Amino acid sequence: MTSPVSGVSYPVESRHPGWPARLGPLRVGAGVLAVRPVRLRDAGEWSRIRLRDREHLEQWEPTGIGPWPDRNAFWSWPSQWGALRSLARRGQCLPFTVTVDGRFAGQITVGNVIRASLRSAWIGYWVASDFVGGGVATAAVALVTDHSFGQAGLHRLEATVRPENAPSLRVLTKAGYRREGLFERYLDVAGGWRDHYCYAITQEETGHGLVPRLIAAGRAEYA
């Protein structure tokens, strides 16, 4: 496109590069993993797992408005899905569902997408308790990171994790993220202001991609 004032040509960025997309599949310890856009019909499985796994999830997630059963009931999903889809269409978010052997297994989201000269975003994820330790979160992070630095055109991703959340710290480390520092009293989680480690990665650090690294390390294979 050419500026009508200066006559200088400059690239036009899509409002939502990299969205929607399907990523994978990869074979990990838990089964065949894939990543796809969130769907309205995810409501039933999303709610069932979130209610079942309250103890597993609530201690790590930002404090929400209202009790956990209400926030994660079947009827609360349509509004969340609608908000995520709206942000995705505006190019501000990449919201995905994680599946294992075709079953809903969690979510992974790239949010607060800022483009122009920053091209940065955060990445957040959760997986069902029965898939923890099966390589699901690590492979999902690798898939979405590679996609973010490829088709989605980003340059930097960061993730914040409570120091006590050892499994999530291992996920980020195995995926290739590095610790940058500590954010003190960063988020209101489980009723209090909690410190969080900041982990980050930039496109230059990924080389040929995080998924090929996982495969070379024997943590995943193409399915």
Helices and strands as residue ranges (DSSP letters): E 23-28, E 31-37, G 40-42, H 43-52, H 54-57, H 68-71, G 74-76, H 77-89, E 94-100, E 103-114, E 120-127, G 129-131, H 136-149, E 156-161, H 166-175, E 178-189, E 192-202, G 203-206, H 210-216, E 221-222
